[in-house]
Amino acid sequence: MLVLLALFACRGPASKPPPPPPPEDTAATVTGETGAVCIDDAMEPNDTLASALPSTGGTAVACLASPDVWSLEVGPDGTVEVAVSFVHAEGDLDVRLLDAAGAVLDAAETASDTETVAWVNTTGAPAPLFVEIAVWEGSPSPSNAYDWVATVTECTDDAFEPNDDGVSAATGIAASESLVMASDGVDVFAVEVPGSTEIAVTADHVPLDADLDLRLYDATGTVQLDASTTAQPRERVRWFNATGADTTVLVRVDRFAWTRPCTPYTLTHALTSYDCTDPTEEDDTPAQAAPIAVGSVTNGFATAGDEDWLSFTVPAGTAVRAELVGSPGVATGLALFDDAATQLTDAVWANDTGADATIYARITGLGGACGPWELTVSEATPACAPDLHEPDDTPATAGPLVSGVANVTVLDDDFHATTLDDGHRLVISAEAEAALGSLELAMSDLTGTPLDFDGAAPYDLAVTNTTGAALPLLVGIGNATPTLGCLPYALDVLDIDCAADDALEDDDDPASATPVASASDLWSSDDDWFALGTVPVGAEVRATVVHRVVVGDLDAELLDASGAVLAAGTSVEDDETVVWVNPGPGPADVLLRVHPWVPTGCATPYAMESAITLP
């Protein structure tokens, strides 16, 4: 195969100049401005969707009037990434990823030697796709050779499906299972917990892929025993069965609303039996406090009215963190005191006294029969080694704005840069230990115009781009009140498409209410209505709208068929739960209305779950 390539001056990297008039010759063999001729490859004709050749990669030649079109397929929840490599100076190529109707799913039109496009199939069905590789109209050379590869990653659900609700809850799970969260968004497992036994469950995942939430329910699925809904890579729940009889619990894993489908995760659970004998007694006063070491984990038992005291030494110039984990079935409380019996106000304490100090921990049984607790005392002294984004101390050296962990000192601010697409909303949340210092967050555009500022916990910044063009942004983070000089912080970054909507639309009024008990991957920029079903006399209906108020504050209402409000949730906290018990005289059809507290013009992601419990 003969390929004639002419070398011409390439365009500048910043942007494309207007293209010259198209050449008159539109055949597969094209003559450029300098007389260079393009002889197409042996795969022709594959210039249109109709003549596309099935392939996932290879080497070929694209001509100015003869683009190459390749076909492939991606299964439900699968992903595809296409990379095209060539020498830009020998002819500029652009790449587009198209659906079966020819609509553009992604495009790459830079001035580099590699163009990359990608797409996630959230349609719920196999998707035929087309890769179009074309010579840019303004390219001086009429052709170029290229290498390309399409990497398709299919999503294969785990063997426990279908287990998307309490009725279909999977049984027989091992102590550790490697699982997959697909687009259904919910996995439910049933585990039997013997009497006087604690169950501890963890769900581990990669936070860049998804955000998973973990909840523990009773066998009916209506009473929540424990929940973990952080933005961290590990979620953990625990419950102690103090009934003395075997009890079935439901473990529910949810994919949070704006995460991508097909998320691998590991679910582990452990059952630990206790006889309610506390090996640390007598330790009911500070004088009887059992000494423990910083860096240790201590286990004990709580009963109502009983106090357990422990003590540990904190060296000068260091900080410690005390964390108590009890079983939700038995209420416990933790308080820390210095050696002068003054109660500390935070579970993290920095010793800046100049001398070693003894700290006392008091664990109190507040209610319940008997149950275990676990106290972890760890060093919290921040390590001031440069984080992975350094140097990012000035706007000129700003690092990428991504979720993760970093640190700042008085003299070391962090700057992060990003570009927000038009019609998108950016929400940034930061967390830091109050005992170690406080943060200041500021956001501006590249002209220095302030857009948002927060100097008090909880730290949040938000901006919606309505400019009509991409908006470059700069975020600065500083340590305002250091205690030990260095302040670690966790950053959570969310980029939301304000026009996003869900598959249940249109459901904007009672007449179009969707008959569903639970759903995920929902978006609210207006009213969303759900028909929860008929509630018999004496039965309870409970609905929870799972969302993050920093992204958008949603309210929830239960209404009857006439439009009368039965219950309302209008807090300014994460998640809204509404509950109504039918007092009679007859059964009632109940609707759920979800809506923004104040319309912002930008959609808020959420999930909804409900249950009707018979009397």
VEXLUMPA-20475 format. One line per 5 residues: number of its first residue (from 1); their letters; for each residue x, y, z of C-alpha. Coordinates in Angstrom, 2 decimals, always signed. Example, Ala and Ser with C-alpha at 12.3 -4.5 7.8 and 13.67 -1.06 7.14 Angstrom:
BEGIN
1) as) +12.30 -4.50 +7.80 ~ +13.67 -1.06 +7.14
//
This chain:
BEGIN
1) mlvll) +0.00 +0.00 +0.00 ~ +1.48 +3.32 -1.05 ~ +0.93 +6.37 +1.09 ~ +2.18 +9.79 -0.01 ~ +2.51 +12.24 +2.84
6) alfac) +3.54 +15.88 +2.41 ~ +5.00 +17.94 +5.25 ~ +3.42 +21.31 +5.85 ~ +3.53 +23.93 +8.62 ~ +1.23 +22.85 +11.44
11) rgpas) -1.31 +25.06 +13.12 ~ -0.57 +26.68 +16.49 ~ -1.47 +24.72 +19.62 ~ -3.82 +27.28 +21.15 ~ -6.71 +27.22 +18.68
16) kpppp) -7.64 +26.39 +15.11 ~ -7.63 +29.17 +12.47 ~ -10.61 +29.37 +10.11 ~ -10.43 +26.52 +7.56 ~ -9.69 +27.30 +3.88
21) ppped) -12.37 +26.66 +1.28 ~ -12.92 +22.93 +0.74 ~ -11.05 +21.36 -2.15 ~ -13.00 +20.74 -5.31 ~ -11.75 +17.17 -5.55
26) taatv) -13.90 +15.05 -3.20 ~ -12.79 +11.62 -4.35 ~ -10.84 +9.19 -2.17 ~ -7.67 +10.47 -3.84 ~ -7.28 +14.12 -2.82
31) tgetg) -4.79 +16.75 -3.93 ~ -3.71 +19.31 -1.34 ~ -2.86 +22.97 -1.78 ~ +0.72 +22.14 -2.69 ~ -0.19 +19.34 -5.02
36) avcid) +0.27 +16.57 -2.44 ~ -1.96 +13.59 -3.18 ~ -3.73 +11.37 -0.64 ~ -4.07 +7.72 -1.58 ~ -6.55 +6.13 +0.79
41) damep) -6.08 +2.77 +2.50 ~ -7.34 -0.68 +1.49 ~ -10.20 -0.56 +4.02 ~ -12.21 +1.87 +1.88 ~ -14.98 +2.62 +1.49
46) ndtla) -15.72 +3.23 +5.20 ~ -16.60 +6.93 +5.05 ~ -20.10 +6.84 +6.57 ~ -22.02 +5.13 +9.35 ~ -23.64 +2.88 +6.75
51) salps) -20.26 +1.72 +5.39 ~ -18.45 +1.60 +8.76 ~ -16.17 -1.37 +9.35 ~ -16.34 -3.28 +12.66 ~ -13.03 -2.92 +14.48
56) tggta) -11.44 -2.00 +17.79 ~ -8.11 -0.74 +16.47 ~ -5.43 -0.85 +13.85 ~ -3.42 +1.28 +11.41 ~ -5.04 +3.24 +8.59
61) vacla) -4.97 +6.46 +6.53 ~ -7.57 +9.24 +6.62 ~ -8.03 +11.64 +3.68 ~ -9.47 +15.13 +3.72 ~ -12.66 +14.23 +1.85
66) spdvw) -12.68 +10.61 +3.00 ~ -12.93 +10.16 +6.78 ~ -12.67 +6.70 +8.32 ~ -15.63 +5.35 +10.28 ~ -15.33 +2.27 +12.48
71) slevg) -18.10 +0.48 +14.37 ~ -18.11 -1.25 +17.74 ~ -20.55 -2.07 +20.55 ~ -20.54 -1.37 +24.29 ~ -22.77 -3.35 +26.65
76) pdgtv) -24.94 -1.89 +29.44 ~ -22.87 +0.01 +32.04 ~ -19.74 -0.62 +29.96 ~ -17.14 +2.00 +29.06 ~ -15.14 +2.69 +25.92
81) evavs) -12.00 +4.79 +25.49 ~ -10.58 +5.46 +22.04 ~ -7.01 +6.72 +21.53 ~ -5.76 +7.84 +18.10 ~ -2.02 +8.47 +17.63
86) fvhae) -0.40 +10.25 +14.68 ~ +2.19 +12.91 +13.82 ~ +0.34 +16.21 +13.93 ~ +2.91 +17.98 +11.76 ~ +2.07 +15.58 +8.92
91) gdldv) -1.67 +16.29 +9.03 ~ -4.13 +17.17 +11.78 ~ -6.73 +14.54 +12.66 ~ -9.91 +14.98 +14.70 ~ -11.90 +12.20 +16.37
96) rllda) -15.60 +11.93 +17.16 ~ -17.52 +9.20 +18.98 ~ -21.06 +8.84 +17.58 ~ -24.16 +6.92 +18.55 ~ -26.33 +4.95 +16.11
101) agavl) -28.18 +8.12 +15.08 ~ -24.97 +10.01 +14.40 ~ -25.20 +12.19 +17.52 ~ -21.81 +13.19 +18.95 ~ -21.13 +11.55 +22.32
106) daaet) -17.57 +12.86 +22.68 ~ -15.10 +14.68 +20.44 ~ -11.36 +15.42 +20.45 ~ -10.16 +18.29 +18.25 ~ -6.88 +19.44 +19.75
111) asdte) -3.58 +20.27 +18.11 ~ -1.65 +17.38 +19.66 ~ -0.31 +14.05 +18.40 ~ -2.97 +12.07 +20.30 ~ -6.74 +12.44 +20.38
116) tvawv) -8.78 +10.61 +23.00 ~ -12.55 +10.18 +23.41 ~ -14.48 +8.16 +25.98 ~ -18.06 +7.29 +26.94 ~ -19.98 +5.36 +29.62
121) nttga) -23.08 +3.46 +28.50 ~ -25.84 +4.35 +30.94 ~ -28.67 +3.54 +28.52 ~ -29.41 +0.15 +30.07 ~ -29.00 -1.66 +26.73
126) paplf) -26.15 -2.59 +24.35 ~ -25.10 +0.51 +22.42 ~ -23.77 +0.45 +18.83 ~ -21.11 +3.16 +18.47 ~ -19.07 +4.66 +15.65
131) veiav) -15.58 +6.15 +15.72 ~ -15.04 +8.82 +13.05 ~ -11.44 +9.82 +12.29 ~ -11.17 +12.75 +9.90 ~ -8.59 +15.19 +8.58
136) wegsp) -9.28 +18.68 +9.92 ~ -10.64 +20.96 +7.20 ~ -7.88 +23.50 +7.82 ~ -5.04 +20.97 +7.67 ~ -2.46 +21.86 +4.97
141) spsna) -1.87 +18.16 +4.35 ~ -4.77 +16.24 +2.78 ~ -4.04 +13.02 +4.69 ~ -2.28 +11.32 +7.53 ~ -1.59 +7.82 +8.73
146) ydwva) -2.64 +6.88 +12.26 ~ -2.76 +4.11 +14.83 ~ -5.90 +3.71 +16.91 ~ -7.21 +1.46 +19.66 ~ -10.61 +1.23 +21.34
151) tvtec) -10.59 -0.21 +24.85 ~ -14.01 -1.55 +25.79 ~ -14.62 -2.51 +29.40 ~ -17.84 -4.41 +29.89 ~ -19.74 -4.46 +33.18
156) tddaf) -20.51 -7.93 +34.49 ~ -22.77 -7.96 +37.52 ~ -21.99 -10.27 +40.43 ~ -23.55 -13.69 +41.04 ~ -25.89 -12.44 +43.79
161) epndd) -28.17 -10.53 +41.41 ~ -31.03 -9.86 +41.46 ~ -30.81 -8.55 +45.04 ~ -32.06 -4.98 +44.67 ~ -34.49 -4.86 +47.61
166) gvsaa) -35.37 -6.58 +50.88 ~ -37.62 -9.11 +49.17 ~ -34.82 -10.33 +46.89 ~ -32.04 -9.93 +49.47 ~ -29.16 -12.32 +48.81
171) tgiaa) -28.26 -14.87 +51.47 ~ -25.22 -17.01 +52.11 ~ -22.59 -14.31 +51.64 ~ -19.07 -15.13 +52.74 ~ -17.13 -13.11 +55.29
176) seslv) -15.56 -11.22 +52.37 ~ -17.09 -10.87 +48.92 ~ -15.83 -9.11 +45.79 ~ -18.94 -7.52 +44.27 ~ -20.08 -5.18 +41.51
181) masdg) -22.53 -2.29 +41.83 ~ -24.22 -1.93 +38.43 ~ -26.74 +0.64 +37.22 ~ -29.50 -0.81 +39.41 ~ -27.78 +1.16 +42.18
186) vdvfa) -28.74 -1.09 +45.12 ~ -27.47 -4.38 +46.57 ~ -29.19 -5.97 +49.59 ~ -27.95 -8.94 +51.63 ~ -29.58 -10.81 +54.50
191) vevpg) -27.38 -11.96 +57.42 ~ -28.47 -13.82 +60.55 ~ -27.02 -12.41 +63.79 ~ -27.16 -14.68 +66.86 ~ -28.18 -13.28 +70.24
196) steia) -25.52 -11.38 +72.24 ~ -23.53 -11.02 +69.01 ~ -22.26 -7.97 +67.20 ~ -22.19 -7.65 +63.40 ~ -19.65 -5.31 +61.81
201) vtadh) -19.87 -4.62 +58.07 ~ -17.49 -2.67 +55.82 ~ -17.77 -1.69 +52.16 ~ -14.51 -0.71 +50.44 ~ -14.32 +0.94 +47.02
206) vplda) -12.17 +3.29 +44.94 ~ -13.45 +6.84 +45.62 ~ -12.50 +8.10 +42.15 ~ -14.86 +5.51 +40.62 ~ -17.87 +6.01 +42.85
211) dldlr) -19.30 +6.97 +46.20 ~ -21.07 +4.11 +47.96 ~ -23.25 +4.34 +51.07 ~ -23.82 +1.51 +53.56 ~ -26.87 +0.95 +55.76
216) lydat) -28.04 -1.73 +58.18 ~ -31.78 -2.47 +58.60 ~ -33.96 -4.87 +60.54 ~ -35.52 -7.82 +58.70 ~ -38.51 -5.72 +57.55
221) gtvql) -36.26 -3.14 +55.92 ~ -38.08 -0.30 +57.69 ~ -36.00 +0.21 +60.87 ~ -32.52 +1.55 +60.23 ~ -30.01 +0.15 +62.71
226) dastt) -26.91 +2.01 +61.53 ~ -25.73 +4.00 +58.51 ~ -22.47 +5.20 +56.99 ~ -22.80 +7.80 +54.20 ~ -19.41 +9.50 +54.04
231) aqpre) -17.43 +10.45 +50.95 ~ -14.57 +8.15 +52.01 ~ -13.37 +4.90 +50.36 ~ -14.56 +2.82 +53.34 ~ -18.04 +2.74 +54.87
236) rvrwf) -18.60 +0.85 +58.13 ~ -21.72 -0.08 +60.15 ~ -22.16 -2.07 +63.37 ~ -25.00 -3.42 +65.47 ~ -25.21 -5.48 +68.65
241) natga) -28.04 -7.98 +69.01 ~ -29.02 -7.60 +72.66 ~ -32.27 -9.59 +72.25 ~ -30.78 -12.97 +73.14 ~ -32.46 -14.51 +70.07
246) dttvl) -31.22 -14.98 +66.53 ~ -32.16 -11.98 +64.36 ~ -31.96 -11.39 +60.60 ~ -30.62 -8.03 +59.46 ~ -30.44 -6.51 +55.99
251) vrvdr) -27.19 -5.01 +54.69 ~ -27.91 -2.43 +51.99 ~ -25.27 -0.88 +49.72 ~ -26.34 +2.14 +47.64 ~ -24.56 +3.85 +44.77
256) fawtr) -24.79 +7.56 +45.48 ~ -26.68 +9.54 +42.88 ~ -23.93 +11.09 +40.78 ~ -21.45 +8.22 +40.62 ~ -20.73 +6.16 +37.51
261) pctpy) -22.21 +2.69 +37.01 ~ -20.34 -0.60 +37.27 ~ -18.44 -0.03 +40.48 ~ -16.42 -2.91 +41.97 ~ -16.38 -3.07 +45.76
266) tltha) -15.53 -5.43 +48.59 ~ -18.09 -6.22 +51.27 ~ -16.89 -7.82 +54.50 ~ -18.78 -8.74 +57.63 ~ -17.80 -10.24 +60.97
271) ltsyd) -19.89 -11.71 +63.80 ~ -18.46 -11.44 +67.33 ~ -20.17 -12.98 +70.35 ~ -19.95 -11.44 +73.84 ~ -20.88 -12.62 +77.31
276) ctdpt) -21.14 -9.06 +78.68 ~ -18.32 -9.56 +81.19 ~ -16.14 -6.44 +81.31 ~ -12.50 -7.50 +81.77 ~ -11.41 -3.96 +82.72
281) eeddt) -13.46 -3.60 +85.92 ~ -12.98 -2.00 +88.40 ~ -12.32 +1.21 +86.45 ~ -15.24 +3.43 +87.49 ~ -13.26 +6.51 +88.64
286) paqaa) -10.27 +8.54 +87.36 ~ -8.17 +7.07 +90.17 ~ -8.92 +3.58 +88.80 ~ -8.28 +4.54 +85.19 ~ -6.57 +1.78 +83.24
291) piavg) -3.45 +3.12 +81.45 ~ -3.36 +2.60 +77.69 ~ -0.87 +3.69 +75.05 ~ -1.32 +6.15 +72.23 ~ -1.67 +4.02 +69.11
296) svtng) -3.69 +1.33 +70.89 ~ -7.18 -0.10 +70.43 ~ -9.05 -1.01 +73.64 ~ -12.27 -3.02 +73.88 ~ -14.78 -2.99 +76.71
301) fatag) -18.47 -3.31 +77.60 ~ -21.06 -0.75 +78.54 ~ -24.14 -1.09 +80.72 ~ -26.53 +1.68 +81.65 ~ -25.08 +3.90 +84.38
306) dedwl) -21.62 +2.31 +84.36 ~ -18.46 +4.36 +83.71 ~ -15.17 +3.05 +82.35 ~ -12.08 +5.26 +82.79 ~ -8.79 +5.02 +80.90
311) sftvp) -5.71 +7.25 +80.75 ~ -2.93 +7.92 +78.25 ~ +0.08 +10.23 +78.00 ~ +0.40 +12.82 +75.22 ~ +3.99 +14.03 +74.62
316) agtav) +4.57 +17.76 +74.29 ~ +4.16 +19.11 +70.77 ~ +1.99 +16.23 +69.56 ~ -1.71 +15.69 +69.03 ~ -3.95 +12.69 +69.65
321) raelv) -7.33 +11.58 +68.41 ~ -9.74 +9.48 +70.49 ~ -12.50 +7.63 +68.66 ~ -15.20 +5.54 +70.34 ~ -17.18 +3.04 +68.30
326) gspgv) -20.13 +1.49 +70.06 ~ -22.95 -0.72 +68.85 ~ -26.10 +1.18 +67.87 ~ -28.04 -1.27 +70.08 ~ -26.29 +0.10 +73.20
331) atgla) -25.84 +3.83 +73.73 ~ -22.37 +4.97 +74.85 ~ -20.70 +8.32 +75.34 ~ -17.07 +9.50 +75.33 ~ -15.61 +12.45 +77.23
336) lfdda) -11.96 +13.51 +77.55 ~ -10.45 +15.35 +80.55 ~ -7.05 +16.81 +81.32 ~ -5.26 +16.11 +84.61 ~ -7.00 +19.13 +86.16
341) atqlt) -10.39 +17.47 +85.51 ~ -11.28 +20.02 +82.85 ~ -13.33 +18.48 +80.08 ~ -11.89 +18.90 +76.60 ~ -14.17 +20.16 +73.89
346) davwa) -12.93 +18.01 +71.01 ~ -11.99 +14.38 +70.40 ~ -8.71 +15.64 +68.91 ~ -6.38 +17.40 +71.33 ~ -3.09 +19.14 +70.53
351) ndtga) -0.59 +19.37 +73.38 ~ +0.97 +22.82 +73.07 ~ +1.59 +23.15 +76.83 ~ +5.33 +22.52 +76.51 ~ +5.25 +19.41 +78.74
356) datiy) +3.92 +15.86 +78.58 ~ +0.27 +15.64 +79.64 ~ -2.03 +12.89 +80.95 ~ -5.46 +12.69 +79.39 ~ -8.38 +10.72 +80.86
361) aritg) -11.10 +9.09 +78.76 ~ -14.51 +8.40 +80.32 ~ -16.84 +5.98 +78.56 ~ -20.39 +5.99 +79.87 ~ -23.19 +3.50 +79.30
366) lggac) -26.21 +5.67 +78.53 ~ -28.81 +3.01 +77.91 ~ -29.47 -0.54 +76.77 ~ -28.68 -3.82 +78.45 ~ -25.10 -4.60 +77.50
371) gpwel) -22.90 -4.04 +74.54 ~ -19.31 -3.71 +73.39 ~ -17.34 -0.59 +72.67 ~ -14.00 -0.01 +70.98 ~ -11.74 +2.96 +71.79
376) tvsea) -8.96 +3.90 +69.40 ~ -6.37 +6.44 +70.55 ~ -4.05 +7.46 +67.73 ~ -1.47 +10.13 +67.06 ~ -2.97 +13.02 +65.12
381) tpaca) +0.17 +15.11 +64.82 ~ +0.09 +16.34 +61.22 ~ +2.97 +15.34 +59.00 ~ +4.14 +18.42 +57.16 ~ +5.83 +16.61 +54.30
386) pdlhe) +4.86 +18.19 +50.96 ~ +1.65 +16.67 +49.63 ~ +1.46 +15.19 +46.14 ~ +0.32 +18.48 +44.54 ~ +3.31 +20.54 +45.72
391) pddtp) +4.58 +22.98 +44.64 ~ +1.17 +24.67 +44.44 ~ +1.82 +27.67 +46.67 ~ +0.94 +30.40 +44.15 ~ -1.73 +30.86 +41.48
396) atagp) +0.99 +30.39 +38.85 ~ +1.83 +26.92 +40.22 ~ -1.75 +25.87 +40.96 ~ -2.32 +22.12 +40.91 ~ -5.40 +20.30 +39.64
401) lvsgv) -8.66 +20.60 +41.58 ~ -9.41 +16.99 +42.55 ~ -10.83 +15.16 +45.54 ~ -8.20 +13.94 +47.98 ~ -6.06 +14.79 +51.01
406) anvtv) -3.47 +17.57 +51.29 ~ -2.05 +19.88 +53.96 ~ -1.35 +23.57 +54.52 ~ +0.75 +25.59 +56.95 ~ +0.80 +29.28 +57.82
411) ldddf) +3.37 +29.94 +55.09 ~ +2.18 +27.31 +52.62 ~ -1.14 +27.97 +50.92 ~ -2.54 +25.57 +48.33 ~ -3.92 +26.73 +44.99
416) hattl) -6.03 +24.53 +42.71 ~ -7.13 +25.29 +39.15 ~ -9.98 +23.91 +37.07 ~ -12.28 +24.83 +34.20 ~ -16.04 +24.66 +34.69
421) ddghr) -18.17 +23.97 +31.62 ~ -21.06 +26.28 +30.85 ~ -24.25 +25.12 +32.52 ~ -22.37 +23.21 +35.23 ~ -22.22 +23.75 +38.99
426) lvisa) -19.04 +23.23 +41.01 ~ -19.36 +22.30 +44.70 ~ -16.26 +22.03 +46.89 ~ -16.29 +20.72 +50.48 ~ -13.29 +20.59 +52.83
431) eaeaa) -12.85 +18.93 +56.22 ~ -10.13 +19.55 +58.83 ~ -9.64 +18.77 +62.51 ~ -10.76 +21.86 +64.46 ~ -8.24 +21.16 +67.21
436) lgsle) -5.37 +21.47 +64.72 ~ -6.48 +24.73 +63.10 ~ -9.05 +26.26 +60.80 ~ -9.18 +26.65 +57.04 ~ -9.94 +29.54 +54.74
441) lamsd) -11.26 +28.76 +51.26 ~ -11.63 +31.26 +48.44 ~ -12.71 +30.91 +44.81 ~ -12.17 +33.39 +41.99 ~ -11.99 +33.54 +38.23
446) ltgtp) -8.66 +34.16 +36.49 ~ -9.19 +37.94 +36.57 ~ -9.20 +37.77 +40.38 ~ -12.93 +38.44 +40.72 ~ -14.06 +36.77 +43.98
451) ldfdg) -16.83 +34.17 +43.51 ~ -17.10 +32.55 +46.95 ~ -15.35 +32.46 +50.35 ~ -15.69 +30.34 +53.51 ~ -13.69 +30.72 +56.70
456) aapyd) -15.78 +28.66 +59.13 ~ -16.53 +24.94 +59.33 ~ -18.21 +23.25 +57.57 ~ -16.17 +24.57 +54.66 ~ -18.06 +24.77 +51.35
461) lavtn) -17.67 +26.69 +48.10 ~ -20.07 +26.66 +45.18 ~ -20.50 +28.42 +41.85 ~ -22.75 +27.88 +38.83 ~ -21.43 +28.80 +35.40
466) ttgaa) -24.03 +30.78 +33.45 ~ -21.56 +32.76 +31.33 ~ -22.23 +30.87 +28.11 ~ -18.62 +29.70 +27.87 ~ -16.14 +27.56 +29.79
471) lpllv) -15.06 +29.30 +33.00 ~ -11.47 +28.91 +34.31 ~ -11.43 +28.97 +38.11 ~ -8.84 +29.26 +40.86 ~ -9.38 +27.92 +44.41
476) gigna) -7.10 +28.94 +47.28 ~ -6.90 +27.11 +50.62 ~ -4.99 +28.42 +53.63 ~ -4.41 +27.62 +57.32 ~ -5.94 +30.53 +59.28
481) tptlg) -5.34 +29.49 +62.92 ~ -2.64 +26.82 +63.22 ~ -2.03 +24.99 +66.48 ~ +0.87 +22.72 +65.54 ~ +1.85 +24.46 +62.30
486) clpya) +0.45 +22.01 +59.77 ~ -3.17 +21.31 +58.95 ~ -4.23 +18.28 +56.89 ~ -7.52 +18.57 +55.07 ~ -9.76 +16.43 +52.90
491) ldvld) -11.20 +17.92 +49.73 ~ -14.36 +16.71 +47.99 ~ -15.00 +18.12 +44.49 ~ -18.28 +17.70 +42.60 ~ -18.89 +18.89 +39.02
496) idcaa) -22.62 +18.74 +38.26 ~ -24.37 +19.16 +34.93 ~ -27.23 +21.52 +35.77 ~ -29.32 +20.18 +32.88 ~ -29.12 +16.59 +34.12
501) ddale) -32.40 +14.78 +34.43 ~ -33.42 +11.22 +35.17 ~ -35.23 +8.49 +33.28 ~ -38.43 +8.98 +35.31 ~ -39.25 +12.34 +33.74
506) ddddp) -41.80 +13.71 +33.11 ~ -43.00 +13.31 +36.69 ~ -43.60 +16.96 +37.56 ~ -47.18 +16.74 +38.84 ~ -49.48 +14.27 +40.65
511) asatp) -51.00 +13.06 +37.38 ~ -47.56 +11.94 +36.11 ~ -46.30 +10.53 +39.44 ~ -44.05 +7.49 +39.00 ~ -45.28 +4.33 +40.82
516) vasas) -42.02 +3.24 +42.46 ~ -40.95 +2.51 +46.05 ~ -37.26 +3.34 +45.63 ~ -34.95 +4.71 +42.97 ~ -31.43 +6.05 +42.58
521) dlwss) -29.68 +8.28 +40.04 ~ -32.44 +10.87 +40.37 ~ -32.13 +14.59 +39.66 ~ -34.35 +17.39 +40.89 ~ -34.48 +20.88 +39.43
526) dddwf) -38.28 +21.03 +39.72 ~ -41.01 +18.92 +41.32 ~ -40.63 +15.13 +41.20 ~ -43.70 +13.06 +42.13 ~ -43.84 +9.40 +43.16
531) algtv) -46.86 +7.18 +43.81 ~ -45.85 +5.16 +46.88 ~ -48.98 +2.98 +46.95 ~ -52.04 +2.40 +49.11 ~ -51.53 +2.67 +52.88
536) pvgae) -54.03 +0.59 +54.92 ~ -55.55 +1.94 +58.12 ~ -53.01 +1.79 +60.95 ~ -50.07 +1.23 +58.56 ~ -47.03 +3.49 +58.37
541) vratv) -45.47 +4.93 +55.23 ~ -41.89 +6.18 +55.50 ~ -39.89 +7.84 +52.71 ~ -36.30 +9.09 +52.76 ~ -34.72 +11.42 +50.21
546) vhrvv) -30.96 +10.84 +50.29 ~ -29.00 +13.92 +49.21 ~ -26.29 +16.34 +50.29 ~ -27.52 +19.75 +51.28 ~ -24.28 +21.43 +50.20
551) vgdld) -25.07 +20.37 +46.63 ~ -28.69 +21.45 +46.84 ~ -31.31 +21.53 +49.60 ~ -34.25 +19.25 +48.82 ~ -37.53 +19.06 +50.71
556) aelld) -39.99 +16.17 +50.82 ~ -43.75 +15.95 +51.36 ~ -46.23 +13.10 +51.71 ~ -49.64 +13.94 +50.25 ~ -52.95 +12.14 +49.81
561) asgav) -54.83 +11.90 +46.51 ~ -56.61 +15.21 +47.17 ~ -53.31 +17.07 +47.55 ~ -53.48 +17.46 +51.33 ~ -50.04 +17.42 +52.97
566) laagt) -49.73 +14.51 +55.41 ~ -46.08 +15.05 +56.48 ~ -43.22 +17.31 +55.42 ~ -39.44 +17.31 +55.74 ~ -37.97 +20.81 +55.37
571) svedd) -34.69 +20.72 +57.29 ~ -31.40 +22.16 +56.10 ~ -29.58 +18.89 +56.80 ~ -28.51 +16.03 +54.57 ~ -31.39 +13.64 +53.82
576) etvvw) -35.08 +14.23 +54.51 ~ -37.32 +11.57 +56.07 ~ -41.11 +11.87 +56.18 ~ -43.39 +9.48 +58.08 ~ -47.18 +9.16 +58.24
581) vnpgp) -49.45 +6.64 +59.96 ~ -52.91 +6.28 +58.44 ~ -55.45 +7.05 +61.20 ~ -58.41 +5.96 +59.04 ~ -61.24 +5.72 +58.40
586) gpadv) -60.11 +4.04 +55.15 ~ -57.04 +3.18 +53.10 ~ -55.24 +6.10 +51.46 ~ -53.21 +6.45 +48.27 ~ -50.05 +8.34 +49.19
591) llrvh) -47.83 +10.46 +46.94 ~ -44.29 +11.72 +47.59 ~ -43.26 +15.14 +46.30 ~ -39.54 +16.00 +46.12 ~ -38.54 +19.53 +45.21
596) pwvpt) -35.72 +22.06 +45.73 ~ -36.20 +24.28 +48.77 ~ -35.21 +27.23 +46.61 ~ -34.87 +26.59 +42.84 ~ -31.28 +27.29 +41.83
601) gcatp) -31.54 +26.57 +38.13 ~ -29.29 +23.57 +38.63 ~ -30.30 +19.95 +39.19 ~ -29.57 +18.26 +42.53 ~ -28.72 +14.53 +42.55
606) yames) -30.54 +12.29 +45.02 ~ -31.90 +8.84 +45.75 ~ -35.31 +7.92 +47.17 ~ -36.39 +4.94 +49.24 ~ -39.74 +4.21 +50.87
611) aitlp) -41.61 +1.44 +52.69 ~ -45.16 +0.78 +53.85 ~ -45.22 -1.14 +57.14 ~ -48.40 -2.94 +58.09 ~ -49.66 -2.63 +61.69
//
